[in-house]
């Protein structure tokens, strides 16, 4: 995987400039490319693969919005998550104190192991990019 060097200003250190490694991401792999690859790998037609992914997405939404974590086997796990403001008394805690709703993705052991095995190479794209 490629990385690049990025210049950042440290807000907590009087805007001191520092350098950090950031990923040099490749092109986005779009949905159509995923469908084509899945069709090739599974020998299922494109419509079947798309239907399976759409239905999986609908099931995940159904389970997460009902408060259930979802185990997707080799993909990993997804859990509904909230952030909320703390209050001095339990009576003050209401739905209005919930500030954020989100989904937590926890990769499977296989995905974690694959990512941990990644070797990094400095990108040729640029020596230093300025982060805005």
Secondary structure, DSSP 8 states (H G I E B T S, - for coil): -EEEEEEEEEGGGTTEEEEEEEE-------HHHHHHHHHHHH---HHHHHHHHHHHHHHHHHHHTTT--EE-TTSEEEEEEEEE---SSGGG--GGGEEEEEEEEEE-HHHHHHHHT---EE-SS-S-EE--
